[in-house]
């Protein structure tokens, strides 16, 4: 997993699928972000289950989120990136994950 910039996220979105995680995001914030992303035309968003077998209070209880967007307009893509950037500025950079 590597930290990613918005430019890199944009390139991954062009592939039609983007799976990312931020282990500093609480479950409620993941749900809030997912709800906002689902309002964007062409975006199908799912939460990934936590992969760790041990509970760690300071870690997220979500394994990440995947955005499926095979055909997305440029304006919608920019909105999606702006939402992800909002959370990255508050909780730290996103990391790419394989799902």
Phi, psi and omega in degrees: 000139179227152176293143184231147176266170177298326178299316180292320177301319178299320178295318179294324177298325178299335178282351176096354180209134180224120177243123184222164177214157172214104187288003176263354179276125174290162180306314182299323180287322174302316180295320177297313180297317180299318178299317179294318181294325180293342178281351181273130180301132177088000181255123173247120188240138176225146174274141178265144179290153176295137182266340182286140178272347181250138178283130175231115187305321184275000178259157178293150177266014179235143180278349180143192175220149177242134176248121175257122184211069184300324180225103182230133177293155182301319180297318179293321178300317179295322176297317180299314179296324179295320178295314179298321179295321178305311181289326178296322179293331182267331186238357181104170187294149173284156174236141175287141175230156173260130182235000000 
